[in-house]
Amino acid sequence: MARRQRSAGTGGTPATVAAARAGISFTVHSYEHDPAAPSYGGEAAEALGTDPRRVFKTLVAEVDGALTMALVPVAGQLSLKALAAAVGGKRAAMADPAAAERTTGYVRGGISPLGQRRRLPTVLDASAAGHATVFVSAGRRGLEIELSPADLAALTGATSAPIAR
């Protein structure tokens, strides 16, 4: 069962600290992570009892050799071609997981778009605008942060584009 809590801005992960410092409205949701779950995002949507189109996974890709972050619903897949086009690139491929972890400061399955070691160019799938709030990783497996798509875009410097299929 998911637990809900409003972050007070003290402690937490770099993601929740970044959100609290920004003064935005958000809710942190935690659940017991199952290491055997086949999909981190699917597990989060199920544990939180929410539509998987509102739960966004954080993916790190390389576009023309530069690391780029893509936020897409767990119900869909990232179109690498659309991501490349969204940032004015020609070619995109998924980044090496070790490079993604080293650059963001988070482990796979817990990579948050917020509070990263190094801020990456970010593209948020356009479908996020159709929801009052969305969920993204709060910086560790079993922890999600719910916030408005506008606040998510503002905190990450994201551009919006149709990058999911």
N, C-alpha and C positions, 0 to 999 in steps of 0.2 A: 504494500500500500504506500502511496506517495504521501510525504509529509509536506506541508506548505509553511513557509515562513517569510516574513518580511525582513529583509536584511537591515540591520541597524548601521551597517557600514564599518563595523569593527570586526577584525579577524577575517575569516573567509579566504577565498581564493583571489588571485590577482584580478580575475574577471569581476567578482562581486565587489571588490574594493574599487575597481575602476568605475563601475556603475554607481556605487554610492558616492564617490567623489564628484561624479558628474551631476549629481542631484536629480537624477531621473527617477520615475516611478517604475519599480520592478518587483517581482516576486521570485524567490528562490524555492525550487521544488527538489526534494531529495527522494531517492528510492534505493532499495537494495539492489545493487548491480549483480547480475548473474554472469560470471565469467564464461559460461557456456552459451550465452545468447549469440545467435548468428549475426545480429546487426545491432550495433550500439544505438542508433537512432530509432530503429523499430522497437527495441526494448524500451527506450524512453517513452515513446508514444503510447505503448501498451501500459506501462507502469503508471503513467500519468492519466490514462484514460482520455486521451485527447486525439483529435484528428491528426494523422501523420502528415497531412498537408500543412499543419501549423508548426511542426517540429522540423527545424532546419539543421542539417549536418554541415560541419565545417570541413571543407576539403582544401588541401593545398596542392596546387598544380604549378607547373613551370610553363610560362608563356614566353616563347623566344628566349629561354634561358633564365628568365627572372621569376622568382617565386611570387605567386599570386593566390589569394584566398577566394574561394567560391562558397557561397552559402545557398544551399538548395534544399527543398523539402525532402524528408526521408522517404516520402512516397514516390519520389522520382529519381532520376539519374542526372548527373552533370553532362551537358553537351560540351565537350572540349572545344569543338569548333566554335560554338556560340560564345564560350568564355574568351577564346582568343580574339574573336571579333569585338567583343565588348570592351577590351582593353587596347584595341588597335594593334593586336599582334597577328602573326600568321600561323603559328603552330603551338599547340598546347599538349602537354602530357602530364599525367599524375606525377607529383614530386616523390622523391625517395622518402619513405616514412621517417628515416633517421634525420634527414635534412628538415623535414616538417617539424619534428619534435624539437630539434636543436634551435631552430629559428623562432618557434612560437613559445618555447618553454613549457609546453604541455605534452602529455603522453597521448598516443593514438587512442581514440575513443573518448578522450577528454579534452581535445583541442577546442578551446573557446576562441571566438572571434574578438573577445574583449580581453584587455590586460596582457597582451602578448609582449614578449621580449622585444621584438622588432615588428613594428606595424607594417603589414604588407598591403599592397594594392588589393582592394576587396570589391567583389561584385556580389550583390544580393539579388537572388532571383526575383523577377518582377511580380511573381505571385504573392509575395509577402505583403504587398500593398492591399490585398483583398482581405486581410485579417486585422482585427483590432490589436491583437497581440500575437507574438510568435515566441517559440521556445528555441534556445540554443544552449550548447554546453556551457556550464558555469565554471569549467576548468578542471573537472575530474569526473570519472565515470560514476554515474549514479546521482549527478547533480546538474540540474537545468535551471536556467534563468529565463523568466518570462518578461518580455518588454514589448513596447510598441515597435513596429517596423521602422518608424521615423527615428526613434531614439537609437535603435540598432544601427541604422545607416549613419546617423550623426556621430556616434561613438567610434565607429570603425572607418569613417570616411568613405563608406561604400557608395558605389554607383549602382543603379538598378538596371537590369537587363534580363530578357528572357533566356536564361542559361540552363534551365532544366527541361528534360523531356520526359 
